[in-house]
Amino acid sequence: MSIVKRFVAGAVCPRCGEMDTIRVYRNEIREYRECVKCDYVDGQNLDGSPDPAEELATRVTKKPESVSASQPLKFVPNPGLKRRDH
């Protein structure tokens, strides 16, 4: 049996964000989607059972950078600007 891969019109890749680059195909157990631009591959079981996989690394789910203790900002009026009263 040959695998038929078909493009999904309007689909956006969750990794690179490009539109119309996703194609889907399936075998007897799983359905897959892949991006032809960034080589993203994802799959799900046809019976709906969950995969024990961890969350995918996408452009939205990047790890946050470590935040150090910050200091409050102090706003000082600019003496070169003339204040206009309304």
HTML snippet that shows the backbone in 3Dmol.js (N, CA, C, O; Angstrom):
<script src="https://3Dmol.org/build/3Dmol-min.js"></script>
<div id="view" style="width:600px;height:400px;position:relative"></div>
<script>
const pdb = `
ATOM      1  N   MET A   1       0.837  -1.179   0.000  1.00  0.00           N
ATOM      2  CA  MET A   1       0.000   0.000   0.000  1.00  0.00           C
ATOM      3  C   MET A   1       0.884   1.245   0.000  1.00  0.00           C
ATOM      4  O   MET A   1       1.757   1.386   0.857  1.00  0.00           O
ATOM      5  N   SER A   2       0.668   2.127  -0.935  1.00  0.00           N
ATOM      6  CA  SER A   2       1.458   3.349  -0.993  1.00  0.00           C
ATOM      7  C   SER A   2       0.818   4.416  -0.113  1.00  0.00           C
ATOM      8  O   SER A   2      -0.402   4.472   0.035  1.00  0.00           O
ATOM      9  N   ILE A   3       1.650   5.244   0.457  1.00  0.00           N
ATOM     10  CA  ILE A   3       1.181   6.316   1.339  1.00  0.00           C
ATOM     11  C   ILE A   3       0.904   7.550   0.496  1.00  0.00           C
ATOM     12  O   ILE A   3       1.756   8.000  -0.270  1.00  0.00           O
ATOM     13  N   VAL A   4      -0.298   8.088   0.645  1.00  0.00           N
ATOM     14  CA  VAL A   4      -0.680   9.302  -0.067  1.00  0.00           C
ATOM     15  C   VAL A   4      -0.564  10.462   0.906  1.00  0.00           C
ATOM     16  O   VAL A   4      -1.239  10.484   1.935  1.00  0.00           O
ATOM     17  N   LYS A   5       0.291  11.426   0.585  1.00  0.00           N
ATOM     18  CA  LYS A   5       0.465  12.627   1.406  1.00  0.00           C
ATOM     19  C   LYS A   5      -0.268  13.763   0.718  1.00  0.00           C
ATOM     20  O   LYS A   5      -0.062  14.022  -0.467  1.00  0.00           O
ATOM     21  N   ARG A   6      -1.138  14.448   1.483  1.00  0.00           N
ATOM     22  CA  ARG A   6      -1.912  15.540   0.891  1.00  0.00           C
ATOM     23  C   ARG A   6      -1.735  16.810   1.715  1.00  0.00           C
ATOM     24  O   ARG A   6      -1.649  16.766   2.943  1.00  0.00           O
ATOM     25  N   PHE A   7      -1.682  17.942   1.016  1.00  0.00           N
ATOM     26  CA  PHE A   7      -1.532  19.233   1.676  1.00  0.00           C
ATOM     27  C   PHE A   7      -2.872  19.678   2.252  1.00  0.00           C
ATOM     28  O   PHE A   7      -3.927  19.355   1.706  1.00  0.00           O
ATOM     29  N   VAL A   8      -2.826  20.419   3.356  1.00  0.00           N
ATOM     30  CA  VAL A   8      -4.018  20.952   4.003  1.00  0.00           C
ATOM     31  C   VAL A   8      -4.039  22.454   3.730  1.00  0.00           C
ATOM     32  O   VAL A   8      -3.167  23.188   4.195  1.00  0.00           O
ATOM     33  N   ALA A   9      -5.031  22.900   2.980  1.00  0.00           N
ATOM     34  CA  ALA A   9      -5.123  24.314   2.620  1.00  0.00           C
ATOM     35  C   ALA A   9      -5.392  25.167   3.856  1.00  0.00           C
ATOM     36  O   ALA A   9      -6.307  24.879   4.628  1.00  0.00           O
ATOM     37  N   GLY A  10      -4.602  26.206   4.040  1.00  0.00           N
ATOM     38  CA  GLY A  10      -4.788  27.144   5.134  1.00  0.00           C
ATOM     39  C   GLY A  10      -4.176  26.711   6.453  1.00  0.00           C
ATOM     40  O   GLY A  10      -4.249  27.456   7.430  1.00  0.00           O
ATOM     41  N   ALA A  11      -3.576  25.535   6.511  1.00  0.00           N
ATOM     42  CA  ALA A  11      -2.969  25.064   7.759  1.00  0.00           C
ATOM     43  C   ALA A  11      -1.664  25.814   8.019  1.00  0.00           C
ATOM     44  O   ALA A  11      -0.898  26.094   7.097  1.00  0.00           O
ATOM     45  N   VAL A  12      -1.426  26.135   9.290  1.00  0.00           N
ATOM     46  CA  VAL A  12      -0.233  26.868   9.700  1.00  0.00           C
ATOM     47  C   VAL A  12       0.642  25.929  10.521  1.00  0.00           C
ATOM     48  O   VAL A  12       0.151  25.237  11.413  1.00  0.00           O
ATOM     49  N   CYS A  13       1.924  25.905  10.224  1.00  0.00           N
ATOM     50  CA  CYS A  13       2.866  25.057  10.959  1.00  0.00           C
ATOM     51  C   CYS A  13       3.027  25.596  12.376  1.00  0.00           C
ATOM     52  O   CYS A  13       3.273  26.789  12.552  1.00  0.00           O
ATOM     53  N   PRO A  14       2.890  24.728  13.407  1.00  0.00           N
ATOM     54  CA  PRO A  14       3.050  25.212  14.777  1.00  0.00           C
ATOM     55  C   PRO A  14       4.480  25.575  15.137  1.00  0.00           C
ATOM     56  O   PRO A  14       4.694  26.286  16.119  1.00  0.00           O
ATOM     57  N   ARG A  15       5.456  25.120  14.387  1.00  0.00           N
ATOM     58  CA  ARG A  15       6.845  25.442  14.706  1.00  0.00           C
ATOM     59  C   ARG A  15       7.301  26.708  13.993  1.00  0.00           C
ATOM     60  O   ARG A  15       7.768  27.641  14.646  1.00  0.00           O
ATOM     61  N   CYS A  16       7.179  26.764  12.665  1.00  0.00           N
ATOM     62  CA  CYS A  16       7.732  27.912  11.926  1.00  0.00           C
ATOM     63  C   CYS A  16       6.687  28.971  11.584  1.00  0.00           C
ATOM     64  O   CYS A  16       7.052  30.087  11.214  1.00  0.00           O
ATOM     65  N   GLY A  17       5.396  28.652  11.697  1.00  0.00           N
ATOM     66  CA  GLY A  17       4.354  29.635  11.450  1.00  0.00           C
ATOM     67  C   GLY A  17       4.019  29.871   9.990  1.00  0.00           C
ATOM     68  O   GLY A  17       3.236  30.769   9.681  1.00  0.00           O
ATOM     69  N   GLU A  18       4.588  29.093   9.085  1.00  0.00           N
ATOM     70  CA  GLU A  18       4.311  29.258   7.657  1.00  0.00           C
ATOM     71  C   GLU A  18       2.975  28.621   7.295  1.00  0.00           C
ATOM     72  O   GLU A  18       2.627  27.556   7.806  1.00  0.00           O
ATOM     73  N   MET A  19       2.234  29.274   6.416  1.00  0.00           N
ATOM     74  CA  MET A  19       0.943  28.760   5.983  1.00  0.00           C
ATOM     75  C   MET A  19       1.104  27.912   4.725  1.00  0.00           C
ATOM     76  O   MET A  19       1.986  28.162   3.903  1.00  0.00           O
ATOM     77  N   ASP A  20       0.245  26.911   4.587  1.00  0.00           N
ATOM     78  CA  ASP A  20       0.190  26.016   3.423  1.00  0.00           C
ATOM     79  C   ASP A  20       1.465  25.202   3.225  1.00  0.00           C
ATOM     80  O   ASP A  20       1.857  24.942   2.088  1.00  0.00           O
ATOM     81  N   THR A  21       2.109  24.803   4.301  1.00  0.00           N
ATOM     82  CA  THR A  21       3.281  23.930   4.192  1.00  0.00           C
ATOM     83  C   THR A  21       3.052  22.594   4.896  1.00  0.00           C
ATOM     84  O   THR A  21       3.955  21.758   4.927  1.00  0.00           O
ATOM     85  N   ILE A  22       1.856  22.374   5.464  1.00  0.00           N
ATOM     86  CA  ILE A  22       1.537  21.150   6.198  1.00  0.00           C
ATOM     87  C   ILE A  22       0.903  20.136   5.254  1.00  0.00           C
ATOM     88  O   ILE A  22      -0.003  20.458   4.486  1.00  0.00           O
ATOM     89  N   ARG A  23       1.405  18.899   5.330  1.00  0.00           N
ATOM     90  CA  ARG A  23       0.749  17.808   4.619  1.00  0.00           C
ATOM     91  C   ARG A  23       0.502  16.671   5.599  1.00  0.00           C
ATOM     92  O   ARG A  23       1.256  16.489   6.555  1.00  0.00           O
ATOM     93  N   VAL A  24      -0.556  15.910   5.358  1.00  0.00           N
ATOM     94  CA  VAL A  24      -0.952  14.824   6.257  1.00  0.00           C
ATOM     95  C   VAL A  24      -0.926  13.499   5.514  1.00  0.00           C
ATOM     96  O   VAL A  24      -1.114  13.437   4.299  1.00  0.00           O
ATOM     97  N   TYR A  25      -0.686  12.439   6.282  1.00  0.00           N
ATOM     98  CA  TYR A  25      -0.754  11.069   5.765  1.00  0.00           C
ATOM     99  C   TYR A  25      -1.026  10.150   6.927  1.00  0.00           C
ATOM    100  O   TYR A  25      -0.883  10.560   8.079  1.00  0.00           O
ATOM    101  N   ARG A  26      -1.417   8.903   6.658  1.00  0.00           N
ATOM    102  CA  ARG A  26      -1.737   7.965   7.724  1.00  0.00           C
ATOM    103  C   ARG A  26      -1.320   6.556   7.357  1.00  0.00           C
ATOM    104  O   ARG A  26      -1.161   6.200   6.189  1.00  0.00           O
ATOM    105  N   ASN A  27      -1.147   5.761   8.422  1.00  0.00           N
ATOM    106  CA  ASN A  27      -0.964   4.324   8.249  1.00  0.00           C
ATOM    107  C   ASN A  27      -2.115   3.636   8.982  1.00  0.00           C
ATOM    108  O   ASN A  27      -3.128   4.283   9.249  1.00  0.00           O
ATOM    109  N   GLU A  28      -2.001   2.379   9.308  1.00  0.00           N
ATOM    110  CA  GLU A  28      -3.106   1.656   9.933  1.00  0.00           C
ATOM    111  C   GLU A  28      -3.389   2.131  11.364  1.00  0.00           C
ATOM    112  O   GLU A  28      -4.513   1.982  11.845  1.00  0.00           O
ATOM    113  N   ILE A  29      -2.414   2.687  12.035  1.00  0.00           N
ATOM    114  CA  ILE A  29      -2.542   3.021  13.452  1.00  0.00           C
ATOM    115  C   ILE A  29      -2.572   4.520  13.717  1.00  0.00           C
ATOM    116  O   ILE A  29      -3.321   4.974  14.582  1.00  0.00           O
ATOM    117  N   ARG A  30      -1.776   5.297  12.993  1.00  0.00           N
ATOM    118  CA  ARG A  30      -1.583   6.716  13.301  1.00  0.00           C
ATOM    119  C   ARG A  30      -1.820   7.598  12.080  1.00  0.00           C
ATOM    120  O   ARG A  30      -1.727   7.159  10.934  1.00  0.00           O
ATOM    121  N   GLU A  31      -2.131   8.865  12.374  1.00  0.00           N
ATOM    122  CA  GLU A  31      -2.194   9.899  11.342  1.00  0.00           C
ATOM    123  C   GLU A  31      -1.084  10.899  11.648  1.00  0.00           C
ATOM    124  O   GLU A  31      -0.899  11.289  12.801  1.00  0.00           O
ATOM    125  N   TYR A  32      -0.358  11.308  10.638  1.00  0.00           N
ATOM    126  CA  TYR A  32       0.791  12.195  10.803  1.00  0.00           C
ATOM    127  C   TYR A  32       0.560  13.488  10.042  1.00  0.00           C
ATOM    128  O   TYR A  32      -0.169  13.529   9.051  1.00  0.00           O
ATOM    129  N   ARG A  33       1.205  14.552  10.535  1.00  0.00           N
ATOM    130  CA  ARG A  33       1.273  15.812   9.796  1.00  0.00           C
ATOM    131  C   ARG A  33       2.724  16.261   9.823  1.00  0.00           C
ATOM    132  O   ARG A  33       3.431  16.073  10.813  1.00  0.00           O
ATOM    133  N   GLU A  34       3.147  16.847   8.736  1.00  0.00           N
ATOM    134  CA  GLU A  34       4.537  17.296   8.641  1.00  0.00           C
ATOM    135  C   GLU A  34       4.605  18.583   7.850  1.00  0.00           C
ATOM    136  O   GLU A  34       3.780  18.843   6.974  1.00  0.00           O
ATOM    137  N   CYS A  35       5.614  19.387   8.178  1.00  0.00           N
ATOM    138  CA  CYS A  35       5.857  20.649   7.481  1.00  0.00           C
ATOM    139  C   CYS A  35       6.975  20.425   6.482  1.00  0.00           C
ATOM    140  O   CYS A  35       8.021  19.876   6.828  1.00  0.00           O
ATOM    141  N   VAL A  36       6.763  20.845   5.252  1.00  0.00           N
ATOM    142  CA  VAL A  36       7.790  20.666   4.224  1.00  0.00           C
ATOM    143  C   VAL A  36       8.851  21.761   4.293  1.00  0.00           C
ATOM    144  O   VAL A  36       9.878  21.679   3.619  1.00  0.00           O
ATOM    145  N   LYS A  37       8.603  22.783   5.108  1.00  0.00           N
ATOM    146  CA  LYS A  37       9.555  23.885   5.212  1.00  0.00           C
ATOM    147  C   LYS A  37      10.571  23.673   6.331  1.00  0.00           C
ATOM    148  O   LYS A  37      11.767  23.883   6.130  1.00  0.00           O
ATOM    149  N   CYS A  38      10.098  23.254   7.524  1.00  0.00           N
ATOM    150  CA  CYS A  38      11.011  23.166   8.667  1.00  0.00           C
ATOM    151  C   CYS A  38      11.165  21.740   9.200  1.00  0.00           C
ATOM    152  O   CYS A  38      11.781  21.554  10.250  1.00  0.00           O
ATOM    153  N   ASP A  39      10.636  20.743   8.525  1.00  0.00           N
ATOM    154  CA  ASP A  39      10.745  19.327   8.910  1.00  0.00           C
ATOM    155  C   ASP A  39      10.062  19.001  10.234  1.00  0.00           C
ATOM    156  O   ASP A  39      10.467  18.054  10.909  1.00  0.00           O
ATOM    157  N   TYR A  40       9.038  19.759  10.624  1.00  0.00           N
ATOM    158  CA  TYR A  40       8.231  19.454  11.798  1.00  0.00           C
ATOM    159  C   TYR A  40       7.399  18.214  11.501  1.00  0.00           C
ATOM    160  O   TYR A  40       6.828  18.105  10.416  1.00  0.00           O
ATOM    161  N   VAL A  41       7.320  17.273  12.448  1.00  0.00           N
ATOM    162  CA  VAL A  41       6.508  16.065  12.300  1.00  0.00           C
ATOM    163  C   VAL A  41       5.734  15.853  13.589  1.00  0.00           C
ATOM    164  O   VAL A  41       6.277  15.990  14.685  1.00  0.00           O
ATOM    165  N   ASP A  42       4.461  15.518  13.446  1.00  0.00           N
ATOM    166  CA  ASP A  42       3.581  15.281  14.576  1.00  0.00           C
ATOM    167  C   ASP A  42       2.658  14.125  14.201  1.00  0.00           C
ATOM    168  O   ASP A  42       2.368  13.924  13.022  1.00  0.00           O
ATOM    169  N   GLY A  43       2.200  13.372  15.183  1.00  0.00           N
ATOM    170  CA  GLY A  43       1.296  12.275  14.904  1.00  0.00           C
ATOM    171  C   GLY A  43       0.317  12.064  16.028  1.00  0.00           C
ATOM    172  O   GLY A  43       0.557  12.469  17.165  1.00  0.00           O
ATOM    173  N   GLN A  44      -0.791  11.425  15.701  1.00  0.00           N
ATOM    174  CA  GLN A  44      -1.773  11.078  16.718  1.00  0.00           C
ATOM    175  C   GLN A  44      -2.382   9.734  16.371  1.00  0.00           C
ATOM    176  O   GLN A  44      -2.467   9.362  15.200  1.00  0.00           O
ATOM    177  N   ASN A  45      -2.806   9.005  17.397  1.00  0.00           N
ATOM    178  CA  ASN A  45      -3.416   7.708  17.184  1.00  0.00           C
ATOM    179  C   ASN A  45      -4.804   7.870  16.592  1.00  0.00           C
ATOM    180  O   ASN A  45      -5.536   8.788  16.963  1.00  0.00           O
ATOM    181  N   LEU A  46      -5.173   6.987  15.676  1.00  0.00           N
ATOM    182  CA  LEU A  46      -6.482   7.071  15.042  1.00  0.00           C
ATOM    183  C   LEU A  46      -7.617   6.746  16.007  1.00  0.00           C
ATOM    184  O   LEU A  46      -8.738   7.217  15.817  1.00  0.00           O
ATOM    185  N   ASP A  47      -7.344   5.943  17.045  1.00  0.00           N
ATOM    186  CA  ASP A  47      -8.392   5.590  18.000  1.00  0.00           C
ATOM    187  C   ASP A  47      -8.581   6.645  19.087  1.00  0.00           C
ATOM    188  O   ASP A  47      -9.453   6.484  19.941  1.00  0.00           O
ATOM    189  N   GLY A  48      -7.798   7.708  19.079  1.00  0.00           N
ATOM    190  CA  GLY A  48      -7.945   8.797  20.028  1.00  0.00           C
ATOM    191  C   GLY A  48      -7.194   8.611  21.333  1.00  0.00           C
ATOM    192  O   GLY A  48      -7.281   9.461  22.219  1.00  0.00           O
ATOM    193  N   SER A  49      -6.459   7.517  21.471  1.00  0.00           N
ATOM    194  CA  SER A  49      -5.709   7.305  22.702  1.00  0.00           C
ATOM    195  C   SER A  49      -4.525   8.272  22.762  1.00  0.00           C
ATOM    196  O   SER A  49      -3.895   8.552  21.742  1.00  0.00           O
ATOM    197  N   PRO A  50      -4.230   8.774  23.951  1.00  0.00           N
ATOM    198  CA  PRO A  50      -3.147   9.765  24.076  1.00  0.00           C
ATOM    199  C   PRO A  50      -1.767   9.135  23.966  1.00  0.00           C
ATOM    200  O   PRO A  50      -1.581   7.950  24.246  1.00  0.00           O
ATOM    201  N   ASP A  51      -0.821   9.938  23.560  1.00  0.00           N
ATOM    202  CA  ASP A  51       0.580   9.536  23.513  1.00  0.00           C
ATOM    203  C   ASP A  51       1.257   9.948  24.810  1.00  0.00           C
ATOM    204  O   ASP A  51       0.910  10.985  25.375  1.00  0.00           O
ATOM    205  N   PRO A  52       2.200   9.175  25.292  1.00  0.00           N
ATOM    206  CA  PRO A  52       2.920   9.585  26.500  1.00  0.00           C
ATOM    207  C   PRO A  52       4.071  10.531  26.195  1.00  0.00           C
ATOM    208  O   PRO A  52       5.103  10.488  26.865  1.00  0.00           O
ATOM    209  N   ALA A  53       3.904  11.378  25.199  1.00  0.00           N
ATOM    210  CA  ALA A  53       4.982  12.292  24.786  1.00  0.00           C
ATOM    211  C   ALA A  53       4.901  13.591  25.583  1.00  0.00           C
ATOM    212  O   ALA A  53       3.841  13.956  26.092  1.00  0.00           O
ATOM    213  N   GLU A  54       6.011  14.270  25.681  1.00  0.00           N
ATOM    214  CA  GLU A  54       6.052  15.558  26.361  1.00  0.00           C
ATOM    215  C   GLU A  54       5.605  16.652  25.402  1.00  0.00           C
ATOM    216  O   GLU A  54       5.418  16.403  24.211  1.00  0.00           O
ATOM    217  N   GLU A  55       5.435  17.853  25.920  1.00  0.00           N
ATOM    218  CA  GLU A  55       4.973  18.966  25.102  1.00  0.00           C
ATOM    219  C   GLU A  55       5.992  19.286  24.011  1.00  0.00           C
ATOM    220  O   GLU A  55       7.201  19.248  24.242  1.00  0.00           O
ATOM    221  N   LEU A  56       5.485  19.599  22.824  1.00  0.00           N
ATOM    222  CA  LEU A  56       6.347  19.889  21.684  1.00  0.00           C
ATOM    223  C   LEU A  56       6.997  21.258  21.817  1.00  0.00           C
ATOM    224  O   LEU A  56       6.394  22.196  22.338  1.00  0.00           O
ATOM    225  N   ALA A  57       8.223  21.362  21.343  1.00  0.00           N
ATOM    226  CA  ALA A  57       8.910  22.656  21.321  1.00  0.00           C
ATOM    227  C   ALA A  57       8.487  23.393  20.062  1.00  0.00           C
ATOM    228  O   ALA A  57       8.860  23.007  18.955  1.00  0.00           O
ATOM    229  N   THR A  58       7.711  24.451  20.232  1.00  0.00           N
ATOM    230  CA  THR A  58       7.260  25.258  19.103  1.00  0.00           C
ATOM    231  C   THR A  58       7.702  26.690  19.307  1.00  0.00           C
ATOM    232  O   THR A  58       8.356  27.010  20.299  1.00  0.00           O
ATOM    233  N   ARG A  59       7.346  27.553  18.369  1.00  0.00           N
ATOM    234  CA  ARG A  59       7.738  28.956  18.482  1.00  0.00           C
ATOM    235  C   ARG A  59       7.005  29.644  19.630  1.00  0.00           C
ATOM    236  O   ARG A  59       7.432  30.710  20.072  1.00  0.00           O
ATOM    237  N   VAL A  60       5.922  29.067  20.118  1.00  0.00           N
ATOM    238  CA  VAL A  60       5.145  29.661  21.194  1.00  0.00           C
ATOM    239  C   VAL A  60       5.563  29.116  22.557  1.00  0.00           C
ATOM    240  O   VAL A  60       5.495  29.841  23.549  1.00  0.00           O
ATOM    241  N   THR A  61       5.992  27.864  22.630  1.00  0.00           N
ATOM    242  CA  THR A  61       6.277  27.227  23.913  1.00  0.00           C
ATOM    243  C   THR A  61       7.755  27.202  24.259  1.00  0.00           C
ATOM    244  O   THR A  61       8.219  26.264  24.906  1.00  0.00           O
ATOM    245  N   LYS A  62       8.489  28.198  23.848  1.00  0.00           N
ATOM    246  CA  LYS A  62       9.901  28.260  24.195  1.00  0.00           C
ATOM    247  C   LYS A  62      10.061  28.476  25.691  1.00  0.00           C
ATOM    248  O   LYS A  62       9.212  29.096  26.332  1.00  0.00           O
ATOM    249  N   LYS A  63      11.144  27.966  26.237  1.00  0.00           N
ATOM    250  CA  LYS A  63      11.421  28.124  27.656  1.00  0.00           C
ATOM    251  C   LYS A  63      11.696  29.592  27.952  1.00  0.00           C
ATOM    252  O   LYS A  63      12.454  30.236  27.228  1.00  0.00           O
ATOM    253  N   PRO A  64      11.085  30.133  29.014  1.00  0.00           N
ATOM    254  CA  PRO A  64      11.354  31.534  29.352  1.00  0.00           C
ATOM    255  C   PRO A  64      12.774  31.701  29.872  1.00  0.00           C
ATOM    256  O   PRO A  64      13.323  30.821  30.534  1.00  0.00           O
ATOM    257  N   GLU A  65      13.339  32.829  29.562  1.00  0.00           N
ATOM    258  CA  GLU A  65      14.676  33.129  30.055  1.00  0.00           C
ATOM    259  C   GLU A  65      14.604  33.398  31.551  1.00  0.00           C
ATOM    260  O   GLU A  65      13.588  33.870  32.060  1.00  0.00           O
ATOM    261  N   SER A  66      15.675  33.096  32.236  1.00  0.00           N
ATOM    262  CA  SER A  66      15.666  33.324  33.674  1.00  0.00           C
ATOM    263  C   SER A  66      15.592  34.825  33.954  1.00  0.00           C
ATOM    264  O   SER A  66      16.275  35.630  33.320  1.00  0.00           O
ATOM    265  N   VAL A  67      14.762  35.168  34.901  1.00  0.00           N
ATOM    266  CA  VAL A  67      14.545  36.569  35.241  1.00  0.00           C
ATOM    267  C   VAL A  67      15.255  36.847  36.557  1.00  0.00           C
ATOM    268  O   VAL A  67      15.014  36.176  37.560  1.00  0.00           O
ATOM    269  N   SER A  68      16.118  37.828  36.542  1.00  0.00           N
ATOM    270  CA  SER A  68      16.808  38.205  37.771  1.00  0.00           C
ATOM    271  C   SER A  68      15.970  39.248  38.510  1.00  0.00           C
ATOM    272  O   SER A  68      15.015  39.806  37.969  1.00  0.00           O
ATOM    273  N   ALA A  69      16.349  39.487  39.738  1.00  0.00           N
ATOM    274  CA  ALA A  69      15.644  40.492  40.534  1.00  0.00           C
ATOM    275  C   ALA A  69      15.797  41.845  39.847  1.00  0.00           C
ATOM    276  O   ALA A  69      16.904  42.248  39.491  1.00  0.00           O
ATOM    277  N   SER A  70      14.702  42.526  39.670  1.00  0.00           N
ATOM    278  CA  SER A  70      14.761  43.803  38.962  1.00  0.00           C
ATOM    279  C   SER A  70      14.550  44.959  39.934  1.00  0.00           C
ATOM    280  O   SER A  70      14.033  44.789  41.038  1.00  0.00           O
ATOM    281  N   GLN A  71      14.961  46.117  39.491  1.00  0.00           N
ATOM    282  CA  GLN A  71      14.805  47.322  40.286  1.00  0.00           C
ATOM    283  C   GLN A  71      13.721  48.174  39.644  1.00  0.00           C
ATOM    284  O   GLN A  71      13.540  48.132  38.427  1.00  0.00           O
ATOM    285  N   PRO A  72      12.998  48.949  40.452  1.00  0.00           N
ATOM    286  CA  PRO A  72      11.949  49.794  39.880  1.00  0.00           C
ATOM    287  C   PRO A  72      12.558  50.907  39.026  1.00  0.00           C
ATOM    288  O   PRO A  72      13.660  51.384  39.296  1.00  0.00           O
ATOM    289  N   LEU A  73      11.827  51.302  38.005  1.00  0.00           N
ATOM    290  CA  LEU A  73      12.262  52.402  37.148  1.00  0.00           C
ATOM    291  C   LEU A  73      11.901  53.735  37.797  1.00  0.00           C
ATOM    292  O   LEU A  73      10.847  53.877  38.417  1.00  0.00           O
ATOM    293  N   LYS A  74      12.775  54.684  37.645  1.00  0.00           N
ATOM    294  CA  LYS A  74      12.512  56.022  38.158  1.00  0.00           C
ATOM    295  C   LYS A  74      12.396  56.951  36.957  1.00  0.00           C
ATOM    296  O   LYS A  74      13.334  57.090  36.172  1.00  0.00           O
ATOM    297  N   PHE A  75      11.238  57.584  36.824  1.00  0.00           N
ATOM    298  CA  PHE A  75      11.013  58.506  35.722  1.00  0.00           C
ATOM    299  C   PHE A  75      11.325  59.912  36.185  1.00  0.00           C
ATOM    300  O   PHE A  75      10.768  60.401  37.168  1.00  0.00           O
ATOM    301  N   VAL A  76      12.226  60.553  35.459  1.00  0.00           N
ATOM    302  CA  VAL A  76      12.642  61.909  35.788  1.00  0.00           C
ATOM    303  C   VAL A  76      12.149  62.812  34.660  1.00  0.00           C
ATOM    304  O   VAL A  76      12.391  62.511  33.491  1.00  0.00           O
ATOM    305  N   PRO A  77      11.463  63.915  34.981  1.00  0.00           N
ATOM    306  CA  PRO A  77      10.986  64.800  33.915  1.00  0.00           C
ATOM    307  C   PRO A  77      12.151  65.388  33.128  1.00  0.00           C
ATOM    308  O   PRO A  77      13.198  65.710  33.689  1.00  0.00           O
ATOM    309  N   ASN A  78      11.954  65.519  31.850  1.00  0.00           N
ATOM    310  CA  ASN A  78      12.964  66.080  30.968  1.00  0.00           C
ATOM    311  C   ASN A  78      12.917  67.601  31.088  1.00  0.00           C
ATOM    312  O   ASN A  78      11.899  68.204  30.749  1.00  0.00           O
ATOM    313  N   PRO A  79      14.005  68.247  31.568  1.00  0.00           N
ATOM    314  CA  PRO A  79      13.963  69.704  31.749  1.00  0.00           C
ATOM    315  C   PRO A  79      13.925  70.454  30.416  1.00  0.00           C
ATOM    316  O   PRO A  79      13.602  71.642  30.403  1.00  0.00           O
ATOM    317  N   GLY A  80      14.239  69.814  29.318  1.00  0.00           N
ATOM    318  CA  GLY A  80      14.245  70.504  28.015  1.00  0.00           C
ATOM    319  C   GLY A  80      12.863  70.614  27.409  1.00  0.00           C
ATOM    320  O   GLY A  80      12.683  71.381  26.463  1.00  0.00           O
ATOM    321  N   LEU A  81      11.876  69.884  27.909  1.00  0.00           N
ATOM    322  CA  LEU A  81      10.517  69.949  27.373  1.00  0.00           C
ATOM    323  C   LEU A  81       9.702  70.986  28.134  1.00  0.00           C
ATOM    324  O   LEU A  81       9.772  71.077  29.360  1.00  0.00           O
ATOM    325  N   LYS A  82       8.939  71.755  27.395  1.00  0.00           N
ATOM    326  CA  LYS A  82       8.050  72.734  28.026  1.00  0.00           C
ATOM    327  C   LYS A  82       6.709  72.045  28.262  1.00  0.00           C
ATOM    328  O   LYS A  82       6.184  71.366  27.379  1.00  0.00           O
ATOM    329  N   ARG A  83       6.173  72.223  29.443  1.00  0.00           N
ATOM    330  CA  ARG A  83       4.915  71.605  29.787  1.00  0.00           C
ATOM    331  C   ARG A  83       3.767  72.449  29.251  1.00  0.00           C
ATOM    332  O   ARG A  83       3.734  73.670  29.398  1.00  0.00           O
ATOM    333  N   ARG A  84       2.828  71.748  28.624  1.00  0.00           N
ATOM    334  CA  ARG A  84       1.655  72.449  28.091  1.00  0.00           C
ATOM    335  C   ARG A  84       0.463  72.109  28.980  1.00  0.00           C
ATOM    336  O   ARG A  84       0.140  70.936  29.167  1.00  0.00           O
ATOM    337  N   ASP A  85      -0.176  73.110  29.514  1.00  0.00           N
ATOM    338  CA  ASP A  85      -1.399  72.906  30.289  1.00  0.00           C
ATOM    339  C   ASP A  85      -2.578  73.097  29.378  1.00  0.00           C
ATOM    340  O   ASP A  85      -2.630  74.028  28.576  1.00  0.00           O
ATOM    341  N   HIS A  86      -3.519  72.200  29.517  1.00  0.00           N
ATOM    342  CA  HIS A  86      -4.731  72.291  28.688  1.00  0.00           C
ATOM    343  C   HIS A  86      -5.842  72.909  29.437  1.00  0.00           C
ATOM    344  O   HIS A  86      -6.938  73.066  28.899  1.00  0.00           O
TER     345      HIS A  86
END
`;
const viewer = $3Dmol.createViewer("view");
viewer.addModel(pdb, "pdb");
viewer.setStyle({}, {cartoon: {color: "spectrum"}});
viewer.zoomTo();
viewer.render();
</script>
